[in-house]
Amino acid sequence: MLREIRPAILVLVLLTAITGLAYPLAMTAIAGAIFPKQAQGSLIEKDGKVIGSALIGQEFKEEKYFHGRPSATVAPDPNDSSKTVPAPYNAANSGGSNLGPTSKALNDRVKEDVEKLKAENPSASVPVDLVTTSASGLDPDISPDAALFQVPRVAKARSMSEDAVRQLVTQNTQGRFAGVLGEPRVNVLALNLALDAAKPK
Amino acid sequence: MTVIGWIQILLFCVIVIALVKPLGWYMTRVFNGERTFLSPVLRPLERGIYWVGGVDERREQHWLTYTVAMLLFHVGGFALIYGLMRLQAVLPFNPAGQTAVAEDLSFNTAISFITNTNWQNYGGESTLSYLVQMLGLTHQNFLSAATGIALAMALIRGFTRSSMRTVGNFWVDVTRCTLYVLLPICIVYALFLVWQGMPQTLGAYVDATTLEGGKQTIALGPVASQVAIKMLGTNGGGFFNANAAHPFENPTALSNLVQMVSIFALGAALTNVFGRMVGNERQGWAIFAVMGLLFIAGVTVTYWAEANGTSALQALGLTGGNMEGKEVRFGIVASSLFAVITTAASCGAVNAMHDSFTALGGMIPLINMQLGEVIVGGVGAGFYGMLLFVVLAIFVAGLMVGRTPEYVGKKIEAREVKMAMLAILVLPLMYLGWTAVGVVLPSAVASMANAGPHGFTEVLYAYTSATGNNGSAFAGLTGNTLFYNLTLASAMFVGRFFMIVPAMAIAGSLVEKKSIPASAGTFPTTGGLFVGLVIGVILIIGGLTFFPALALGPIVEHLAMNANTLF
């Protein structure tokens, strides 16, 4: 049995060096050369400044922008580090609400959001993804229904015709991969950038 | 449920089935020590490792030596992770300036990764430096997976060899598995993931100024290289807190499909390796059929439950299923499918928050783990877990016909059945026992995020996941407390090693027995009767053990939900 101690140390060290250092560092070098944009986080720059990542949702509250889904991410409370405070779309601390199907807190929150949205657009039924938090809190997408639901508000805030806004939504709608995988979706940041480009305000 | 949803499920199944034979063929060659197309590149490296490590690759080990070597290897792995986490503040590759991780959290995480559990009490992007992610976690993702496969090989040799004393060489099995199987696949796989949008960088977190002028700090890192092995090795520990739900850790529907396939690929292929090694591939397919049938049943229930949504959502006029805790790009079907796969396979990665699933939708992942994660299972671990149930099923069949049971030419006798029972019974002792403590101790109760039966399910899920070395969570539970860090670590340790050692004892006992040719009285283990019998044994043993606990958690919650009771 004692003769197993030497390999237990040396085989471990060698395999660790290969899988824990050589492999990730080599992949970093190769990926950076072949796919530099993705490897750096698919960052979007405007006028030389990073305004976000194409894959990471960000918070939109203004009427002139399409809104993403509610986000349950938190940040440490600046006054008491043992507590947390809500910090929607905190891309340095991802996470969901983790509220269960019989949670009163969840039900109250959804009910409040549904009422707000109904007041905003009484003519359409409220899409479920606009009142539920995503798993990561960073969902970059909303469903096409959720985007169309917000068209009247955005059009009014920008003094654009609803048809023009709706057309931008259609242009920014991605279908299922190969027509089969996943769900149709609209990237909120991309849509809002397209809006700004179409009619700066 | 929609047609396009079922097409996605079917597509997943077809790809996994198509991979079983080619991967099985390749892995059989690797573990028989034959030449492969990668040998010209890897053979010198392999020999170098043996030379430095003082390993004689032709010297095989008795099952006890094999097990001791495995345990020693894990002691080293534990020390490495624990040390790195405690010292990360003074080590390089720490652009976010993470401080030393607390003792109990480091202990929990180190146990978690050497046992292939990868339970996440740590917060990924908010706790760990890049060095710990790479040198601590990525490396152990490889080695705990390689260990699982090596042990499965040792057990398979127990069945295939006749009147011998040795079951293989642990160092050779682990090295060959890492170099020839895991590493080459991961290199290609990681590049694919980067192409899909996954970051792979050592650069610091980026501060962005959002369109509305807010500040957003975007966590980055060497993600793709870790995620590749996290999935392939059924480890499941996330680079980010939100795991495979994080857009950087699972950017597209295509990356999601490939991640799901890679969770099952090696575990499913091991059934074929077994079939090839015992000289009849149909033996492997029979086991695969057991796994497949249980899997489809689970997917159907979870998909149905999630697509229906909760009565609270329905009452507000919301259609489209239960989207709380799910991502739009995956939707209901890919989230439900992922949840069943990750718990069937001891992976534990999540692309949706299981805590927010409906009561029945979340019960299936729980049941998958409580059945011992034998539906494909963790790489290696699932296969030797399944063989334990096969031993019991054969024993039951033997009792019925009044003959000494035998399986692929080996007599199954008292010692094997005792060991199989030991391994199978120790698991519920851990998860039921600790759950009982967790729901009465006031300090532990304070960790629950949800009230009512859902809070109970959170605790039951945590210990089930830890004991099963799964690592997924009802993540509302605050696990990063002294009590949970220590008790979950003990559940992970017992769940891993009290399963491995009896399984290895079976290997050692079988390998010394003579192989006997099948006769007219041998119970055929390649047909539907055998498949049905194994499924029956799994469900009866599992069902009797944990049905009472399920009745207190998800079942009562489902009834409460239908009665519109909120907590």
Chai-1 contact restraints between the chains, C-beta under 6 A:
chainA,res_idxA,chainB,res_idxB,connection_type,confidence,min_distance_angstrom,max_distance_angstrom,comment,restraint_id
A,M1,B,V68,contact,1.0,0.0,6.0,A-B,restraint_1
A,E4,B,A69,contact,1.0,0.0,6.0,A-B,restraint_2
A,E4,B,L72,contact,1.0,0.0,6.0,A-B,restraint_3
A,R6,B,G54,contact,1.0,0.0,6.0,A-B,restraint_4
A,P7,B,G53,contact,1.0,0.0,6.0,A-B,restraint_5
A,P7,B,V55,contact,1.0,0.0,6.0,A-B,restraint_6
A,P7,B,W171,contact,1.0,0.0,6.0,A-B,restraint_7
A,A8,B,L72,contact,1.0,0.0,6.0,A-B,restraint_8
A,A8,B,F73,contact,1.0,0.0,6.0,A-B,restraint_9
A,A8,B,G76,contact,1.0,0.0,6.0,A-B,restraint_10
A,L10,B,V52,contact,1.0,0.0,6.0,A-B,restraint_11
A,L10,B,G53,contact,1.0,0.0,6.0,A-B,restraint_12
A,V11,B,G53,contact,1.0,0.0,6.0,A-B,restraint_13
A,V11,B,W171,contact,1.0,0.0,6.0,A-B,restraint_14
A,L12,B,G76,contact,1.0,0.0,6.0,A-B,restraint_15
A,L14,B,I49,contact,1.0,0.0,6.0,A-B,restraint_16
A,L15,B,T178,contact,1.0,0.0,6.0,A-B,restraint_17
A,T16,B,H139,contact,1.0,0.0,6.0,A-B,restraint_18
A,T19,B,H139,contact,1.0,0.0,6.0,A-B,restraint_19
A,T19,B,F142,contact,1.0,0.0,6.0,A-B,restraint_20
A,G20,B,M134,contact,1.0,0.0,6.0,A-B,restraint_21
A,G20,B,L135,contact,1.0,0.0,6.0,A-B,restraint_22
A,G20,B,T138,contact,1.0,0.0,6.0,A-B,restraint_23
A,G20,B,H139,contact,1.0,0.0,6.0,A-B,restraint_24
A,P24,B,M134,contact,1.0,0.0,6.0,A-B,restraint_25
A,P24,B,T138,contact,1.0,0.0,6.0,A-B,restraint_26
A,P24,B,P222,contact,1.0,0.0,6.0,A-B,restraint_27
A,P24,B,S225,contact,1.0,0.0,6.0,A-B,restraint_28
A,M27,B,A190,contact,1.0,0.0,6.0,A-B,restraint_29
A,M27,B,Q200,contact,1.0,0.0,6.0,A-B,restraint_30
A,M27,B,S225,contact,1.0,0.0,6.0,A-B,restraint_31
A,T28,B,Q200,contact,1.0,0.0,6.0,A-B,restraint_32
A,T28,B,L202,contact,1.0,0.0,6.0,A-B,restraint_33
A,T28,B,P222,contact,1.0,0.0,6.0,A-B,restraint_34
A,A31,B,V194,contact,1.0,0.0,6.0,A-B,restraint_35
A,A31,B,Q200,contact,1.0,0.0,6.0,A-B,restraint_36
A,F35,B,V194,contact,1.0,0.0,6.0,A-B,restraint_37
A,F35,B,W195,contact,1.0,0.0,6.0,A-B,restraint_38
A,Q38,B,V194,contact,1.0,0.0,6.0,A-B,restraint_39
A,Q38,B,G197,contact,1.0,0.0,6.0,A-B,restraint_40
A,A39,B,V194,contact,1.0,0.0,6.0,A-B,restraint_41
A,A39,B,Q200,contact,1.0,0.0,6.0,A-B,restraint_42
A,A39,B,T201,contact,1.0,0.0,6.0,A-B,restraint_43
A,Q40,B,T201,contact,1.0,0.0,6.0,A-B,restraint_44
A,G41,B,P199,contact,1.0,0.0,6.0,A-B,restraint_45
A,G41,B,L220,contact,1.0,0.0,6.0,A-B,restraint_46
A,S42,B,G197,contact,1.0,0.0,6.0,A-B,restraint_47
A,K49,B,T209,contact,1.0,0.0,6.0,A-B,restraint_48
A,V50,B,V206,contact,1.0,0.0,6.0,A-B,restraint_49
A,V50,B,A208,contact,1.0,0.0,6.0,A-B,restraint_50
A,I51,B,A208,contact,1.0,0.0,6.0,A-B,restraint_51
A,I51,B,T209,contact,1.0,0.0,6.0,A-B,restraint_52
A,G52,B,A208,contact,1.0,0.0,6.0,A-B,restraint_53
A,G52,B,T210,contact,1.0,0.0,6.0,A-B,restraint_54
A,S53,B,I218,contact,1.0,0.0,6.0,A-B,restraint_55
A,L55,B,G197,contact,1.0,0.0,6.0,A-B,restraint_56
A,L55,B,P247,contact,1.0,0.0,6.0,A-B,restraint_57
A,L55,B,P251,contact,1.0,0.0,6.0,A-B,restraint_58
A,I56,B,I218,contact,1.0,0.0,6.0,A-B,restraint_59
A,I56,B,P247,contact,1.0,0.0,6.0,A-B,restraint_60
A,Q58,B,T210,contact,1.0,0.0,6.0,A-B,restraint_61
A,Q58,B,Q216,contact,1.0,0.0,6.0,A-B,restraint_62
A,E62,B,E212,contact,1.0,0.0,6.0,A-B,restraint_63
A,A91,B,Q216,contact,1.0,0.0,6.0,A-B,restraint_64
A,A91,B,I218,contact,1.0,0.0,6.0,A-B,restraint_65
A,A92,B,E125,contact,1.0,0.0,6.0,A-B,restraint_66
A,A92,B,T217,contact,1.0,0.0,6.0,A-B,restraint_67
A,A92,B,A219,contact,1.0,0.0,6.0,A-B,restraint_68
A,N93,B,S126,contact,1.0,0.0,6.0,A-B,restraint_69
A,S94,B,F240,contact,1.0,0.0,6.0,A-B,restraint_70
A,S94,B,N241,contact,1.0,0.0,6.0,A-B,restraint_71
A,S94,B,A242,contact,1.0,0.0,6.0,A-B,restraint_72
A,S94,B,H246,contact,1.0,0.0,6.0,A-B,restraint_73
A,G95,B,N241,contact,1.0,0.0,6.0,A-B,restraint_74
A,G95,B,A242,contact,1.0,0.0,6.0,A-B,restraint_75
A,G96,B,G325,contact,1.0,0.0,6.0,A-B,restraint_76
A,G96,B,M353,contact,1.0,0.0,6.0,A-B,restraint_77
A,N98,B,M353,contact,1.0,0.0,6.0,A-B,restraint_78
A,N98,B,D355,contact,1.0,0.0,6.0,A-B,restraint_79
A,N98,B,A449,contact,1.0,0.0,6.0,A-B,restraint_80
A,N98,B,A475,contact,1.0,0.0,6.0,A-B,restraint_81
A,N98,B,G476,contact,1.0,0.0,6.0,A-B,restraint_82
A,G100,B,N450,contact,1.0,0.0,6.0,A-B,restraint_83
A,G100,B,H454,contact,1.0,0.0,6.0,A-B,restraint_84
A,P101,B,T310,contact,1.0,0.0,6.0,A-B,restraint_85
A,P101,B,T358,contact,1.0,0.0,6.0,A-B,restraint_86
A,P101,B,A359,contact,1.0,0.0,6.0,A-B,restraint_87
A,P101,B,M561,contact,1.0,0.0,6.0,A-B,restraint_88
A,T102,B,G452,contact,1.0,0.0,6.0,A-B,restraint_89
A,T102,B,H454,contact,1.0,0.0,6.0,A-B,restraint_90
A,T102,B,E557,contact,1.0,0.0,6.0,A-B,restraint_91
A,T102,B,A560,contact,1.0,0.0,6.0,A-B,restraint_92
A,T102,B,M561,contact,1.0,0.0,6.0,A-B,restraint_93
A,T102,B,L566,contact,1.0,0.0,6.0,A-B,restraint_94
A,T102,B,F567,contact,1.0,0.0,6.0,A-B,restraint_95
A,S103,B,N450,contact,1.0,0.0,6.0,A-B,restraint_96
A,K104,B,L566,contact,1.0,0.0,6.0,A-B,restraint_97
A,N107,B,A312,contact,1.0,0.0,6.0,A-B,restraint_98
A,N107,B,L566,contact,1.0,0.0,6.0,A-B,restraint_99
A,V114,B,L316,contact,1.0,0.0,6.0,A-B,restraint_100
A,V128,B,L318,contact,1.0,0.0,6.0,A-B,restraint_101
A,V128,B,G320,contact,1.0,0.0,6.0,A-B,restraint_102
A,V128,B,M323,contact,1.0,0.0,6.0,A-B,restraint_103
A,D129,B,M323,contact,1.0,0.0,6.0,A-B,restraint_104
A,D129,B,V328,contact,1.0,0.0,6.0,A-B,restraint_105
A,T132,B,M323,contact,1.0,0.0,6.0,A-B,restraint_106
A,T132,B,E324,contact,1.0,0.0,6.0,A-B,restraint_107
A,S134,B,E327,contact,1.0,0.0,6.0,A-B,restraint_108
A,A135,B,A242,contact,1.0,0.0,6.0,A-B,restraint_109
A,A135,B,A245,contact,1.0,0.0,6.0,A-B,restraint_110
A,A135,B,G325,contact,1.0,0.0,6.0,A-B,restraint_111
A,A135,B,K326,contact,1.0,0.0,6.0,A-B,restraint_112
A,A135,B,E327,contact,1.0,0.0,6.0,A-B,restraint_113
A,A135,B,A352,contact,1.0,0.0,6.0,A-B,restraint_114
A,A135,B,M353,contact,1.0,0.0,6.0,A-B,restraint_115
A,S136,B,A242,contact,1.0,0.0,6.0,A-B,restraint_116
A,S136,B,A245,contact,1.0,0.0,6.0,A-B,restraint_117
A,S136,B,H246,contact,1.0,0.0,6.0,A-B,restraint_118
A,L138,B,P247,contact,1.0,0.0,6.0,A-B,restraint_119
A,D139,B,E327,contact,1.0,0.0,6.0,A-B,restraint_120
A,D139,B,V328,contact,1.0,0.0,6.0,A-B,restraint_121
A,P140,B,P247,contact,1.0,0.0,6.0,A-B,restraint_122
A,D141,B,V328,contact,1.0,0.0,6.0,A-B,restraint_123
A,D141,B,R329,contact,1.0,0.0,6.0,A-B,restraint_124
A,S143,B,V328,contact,1.0,0.0,6.0,A-B,restraint_125
A,F177,B,A253,contact,1.0,0.0,6.0,A-B,restraint_126
A,F177,B,L254,contact,1.0,0.0,6.0,A-B,restraint_127
A,V180,B,I7,contact,1.0,0.0,6.0,A-B,restraint_128
A,L181,B,A253,contact,1.0,0.0,6.0,A-B,restraint_129
A,L181,B,L257,contact,1.0,0.0,6.0,A-B,restraint_130
A,G182,B,A253,contact,1.0,0.0,6.0,A-B,restraint_131
A,G182,B,R329,contact,1.0,0.0,6.0,A-B,restraint_132
A,E183,B,G331,contact,1.0,0.0,6.0,A-B,restraint_133
A,R185,B,V328,contact,1.0,0.0,6.0,A-B,restraint_134
A,R185,B,R329,contact,1.0,0.0,6.0,A-B,restraint_135
A,N192,B,L211,contact,1.0,0.0,6.0,A-B,restraint_136
